[in-house]
Structure formats: structure tokens, C-alpha cells
């Protein structure tokens, strides 16, 4: 029987809604691990998130619900499941002045920040490829409101020896229905992960140590296909991977 290898096709092209994997179960942190300070305890909670009326730099849980809520500065989380090419979709809420982020493969960050009202967003504002490329516009809503985020990510490529042959790329980042990043290649991890070792797959990282944030409807859709190891692969002009000329992107 021919061996199989996992061939990552361009992010989004093979992703289908029915392949989406929910990463937040609405009741506990199963499937997540704490990263950061050794021995730190998690204060991530589940319920209905809202801006704290007594302290606008915090969020609070106002009742039962399935939102994943960090009311204040907290520990960071990383998914136990690893992904390469994928589409991440979620809704998030931040408090006034809060700072968070989602890191693909634990090292490539899309910034989440209270940038509401900023006239010219920079490389640390919401929707930025953190510390690398500013969003093309400010699409942020006020703190305390739910916002939508979609990230289409293409993982770095490596040859059989482990040598990197292509950089990671953010194919598209959409914040509240507005495309704020498109085809942004990144040659290394962002900010503190700049010198981190790169891999073809990695966990999804949620930053909790910079401020209050909440997430809901968090799902990841892998864009992968399996083909036999002894089948040659080709790339069409549009970047679609094929097996012996057969389009496998659908």
C-alpha cells in the first residue's frame, strides 16, 4: 500500500464549512494548555461576556453562557491540536485599552487591540500582523462589542531535509467584514517569537496576559488533502496543487 503524505494546499481553497473544528467547547479548557509563566493559574471563565460597568478596562461574566472570558490579565492558551494551512474564524470582545492576539502556529500573530477611534492604525493596532504590517484600515468596533475576525493562513514550506523553501503567509485577514491584510508574507515569527524555530504545523495561541478579552464561535478549518507519496504533485498557475494533473482542491 502506498505511503501517504500530508500535502497542504493554498489556504481557503480546500477549506469547507463542514470541515470546521470548534476549539471552544463552552464549558471547560479541554483541548487547551496553559503557556507562559510556570505554575500560573488560569482565570479563563465561561459564561456571558460583557464590559464591566464598574471598571471599563475589565470584562465580566454576567451570567450563564458559552463565551470564553478572561476578565483581566491572565495566562495564555495554546491549542493541543496543531494546524498548518487553515482558516480561523471567531468573534472577540475587548475591554477599553485592552490588548490580545491570535498566533498561528504559536508564533505568527494577528493583533487584537482596542483600536476604536484610531485615525491611522499602525503595526500594533487591531488587525495588524503584529509589529510587521499595519492593517489597511481601522475596522474596529467600540470596546464591549462583539467583533468578527477571519484569518486565512498559509504555513511555511519545508523540503525533505527540513530546509524552509517558502515563508508563511497571511492570505487574508478580515476584521468586521473589512479586509485589512492580504497576501502578507512573513519570514519569521512576530515580535517576541522573531527568532523562534518555524514548523509546518503548530497550535493556535490565544494571548491573555496583556488584558481582558473574550472569544466565542471559535473554529478552525484545515485546508489539507492526502495524496499517495509516490504520486507526483504539480502546481497550477493559480497555485492549486494537483496529483497527476487531477485537481484536488475541491
C-alpha positions in Angstrom: 0.0 0.0 0.0 1.4 3.3 -1.0 2.5 5.6 1.9 0.7 8.9 2.3 2.0 12.4 2.9 0.0 15.4 4.0 0.1 18.0 1.3 -1.1 21.5 2.3 -3.0 23.3 -0.4 -3.5 27.0 -0.6 -5.4 28.2 2.5 -9.1 28.5 1.9 -9.2 26.7 -1.4 -9.8 23.3 0.1 -11.4 24.6 3.3 -15.1 23.6 3.6 -17.6 24.7 6.2 -18.3 21.1 7.2 -14.6 20.6 8.0 -14.6 23.3 10.6 -13.2 22.3 14.0 -14.7 24.1 17.0 -11.9 24.9 19.5 -14.0 26.3 22.4 -16.5 23.8 23.9 -18.3 26.4 26.1 -17.7 24.6 29.3 -14.0 23.9 30.1 -10.5 24.2 28.7 -10.3 20.7 27.3 -8.0 20.8 24.2 -6.0 23.7 25.5 -2.8 24.0 27.5 -1.5 26.9 29.6 1.6 28.6 28.2 3.8 31.3 29.7 4.6 31.7 33.4 5.4 28.3 35.0 2.9 27.4 37.7 0.5 30.2 36.8 -3.2 29.5 37.4 -5.8 30.2 34.8 -8.7 32.6 35.3 -10.3 31.9 32.0 -14.1 31.5 32.6 -17.2 30.5 30.8 -20.4 32.5 30.7 -21.8 35.6 29.0 -19.2 38.3 28.5 -19.8 42.0 28.9 -17.9 45.1 29.7 -17.5 45.6 33.4 -19.7 48.6 34.3 -17.6 49.4 37.3 -14.2 49.2 35.6 -14.1 49.6 31.8 -10.6 48.1 31.5 -12.1 44.8 32.5 -14.7 42.3 31.3 -17.1 40.4 33.5 -19.2 37.2 33.3 -22.8 38.4 33.6 -24.5 35.0 33.6 -24.5 31.5 32.2 -23.2 31.1 28.7 -20.5 29.6 26.5 -18.2 32.6 25.9 -14.6 32.0 26.8 -13.8 35.1 29.0 -10.6 36.5 30.5 -11.9 39.3 32.8 -8.4 40.8 33.3 -4.8 39.9 32.6 -4.5 36.1 32.6 -2.5 33.2 31.3 -2.0 32.5 27.6 -3.5 29.4 26.0 -2.4 27.2 23.1 -4.5 24.5 21.4 -3.3 20.9 21.8 -4.3 20.3 18.2 -1.9 21.6 15.6 -2.7 23.1 12.3 -0.8 24.1 9.1 -2.7 25.8 6.3 -6.1 26.8 7.8 -8.8 29.4 8.2 -9.5 30.7 11.7 -12.9 32.3 12.4 -14.0 33.8 15.7 -15.8 36.6 17.4 -14.0 38.5 20.1 -14.6 41.3 22.6 -12.1 43.5 24.3 -12.3 46.0 27.2 -11.2 49.6 27.0 -7.5 49.8 26.1 -7.1 46.0 26.1 -4.5 44.1 24.1 -4.7 40.4 23.0 -3.9 38.4 19.9 -4.2 35.2 18.0 -1.0 33.5 17.0 -0.9 30.9 14.2 1.5 28.0 14.9 2.1 29.8 18.2 4.4 32.4 16.6 2.7 34.3 13.8 0.4 36.9 15.4 -2.6 38.9 14.3 -3.1 41.6 16.8 -6.3 42.2 18.8 -6.5 45.6 20.4 -8.9 48.3 21.4 -8.1 50.5 18.4 -11.5 52.1 18.2 -11.2 55.7 17.0 -7.6 55.4 15.9 -7.3 57.5 12.7 -4.2 55.9 11.2 -3.7 52.4 12.6 -0.1 51.1 13.0 1.7 47.9 13.4 0.4 47.3 16.9 -3.3 48.1 16.2 -6.1 45.7 15.8 -5.8 43.6 12.6 -2.0 44.2 12.3 0.4 41.4 11.6 1.9 42.3 14.9 4.9 44.6 14.7 5.3 43.8 11.0 2.4 45.3 8.9 -0.3 47.7 9.8 -3.9 47.0 8.8 -5.1 48.7 5.7 -7.9 50.5 7.6 -9.3 50.7 11.1 -12.3 48.4 11.1 -12.7 48.2 14.9 -15.8 48.5 16.9 -16.0 50.1 20.4 -14.8 48.1 23.4 -17.5 45.9 24.9 -19.0 45.0 21.5 -18.5 41.6 19.7 -16.3 41.8 16.7 -15.6 39.3 13.9 -12.3 38.1 12.7 -11.3 35.7 9.9 -7.7 34.7 9.2 -6.6 32.7 6.2 -3.2 31.4 6.8 -0.6 29.5 4.7 2.1 27.7 6.7 5.8 27.8 5.8 7.0 25.1 3.4 10.0 22.8 4.0 11.8 20.3 1.9 12.6 16.7 2.9 15.8 17.8 4.7 13.8 20.3 6.8 15.1 23.4 5.0 12.5 26.1 4.6 11.5 26.6 1.0 8.7 29.2 1.4 7.7 31.7 4.0 4.5 31.7 6.0 1.8 33.9 4.6 -1.4 35.6 5.8 -3.6 35.1 2.7 -6.3 37.3 4.1 -7.4 38.9 7.3 -10.9 40.2 7.6 -12.0 42.3 10.6 -15.7 43.1 11.0 -16.2 42.3 7.3 -13.4 44.5 6.0 -10.2 43.0 4.5 -7.3 44.6 6.5 -4.5 42.3 5.3 -3.9 40.5 2.0 -1.1 38.2 0.9 1.3 39.2 3.6 4.4 37.0 3.6 6.2 36.7 7.0 9.8 35.4 7.0 9.9 34.6 10.8 7.7 34.7 13.9 6.4 38.0 15.0 7.7 40.2 17.9 9.0 38.0 20.8 8.8 35.0 18.5 11.0 36.5 15.8 13.8 34.0 16.4 11.6 31.0 17.2 12.0 27.9 15.2 9.5 27.6 12.4 7.5 24.4 11.7 4.9 23.2 9.2 2.3 23.0 11.9 1.6 24.3 15.3 -1.0 25.2 17.9 -3.4 28.2 17.9 -2.3 30.6 20.6 -4.7 32.9 22.5 -3.0 35.8 24.3 -4.4 36.5 27.7 -1.5 38.2 29.6 -2.0 41.7 28.2 -5.6 42.5 29.1 -9.2 41.4 29.2 -10.6 39.5 26.2 -13.4 37.1 25.3 -13.9 34.7 22.4 -16.9 32.8 21.1 -17.8 30.8 18.0 -14.1 29.9 17.6 -13.4 27.4 14.8 -10.5 26.4 12.6 -10.9 24.8 9.1 -7.8 23.0 7.9 -7.0 23.2 4.2 -5.3 19.9 3.6 -5.5 16.8 1.4 -3.9 13.4 1.4 -2.3 12.0 -1.7 -0.1 8.9 -2.2 3.6 9.5 -1.6 4.5 8.0 -5.0 2.2 10.4 -6.9 4.0 13.4 -8.3 2.5 16.8 -7.4 2.2 19.8 -9.6 1.2 23.4 -9.1 -1.0 25.2 -11.5 -0.7 28.9 -12.4 -3.3 29.7 -9.7 -1.3 27.8 -7.0 -3.7 24.8 -6.9 -1.9 21.6 -6.0 -2.7 18.6 -8.2 -2.0 14.9 -8.2 -1.1 13.6 -11.7 -3.0 16.5 -13.1 -6.1 15.9 -11.1 -7.4 18.9 -9.2 -7.7 18.0 -5.5 -8.5 21.5 -4.2 -12.3 21.0 -4.1 
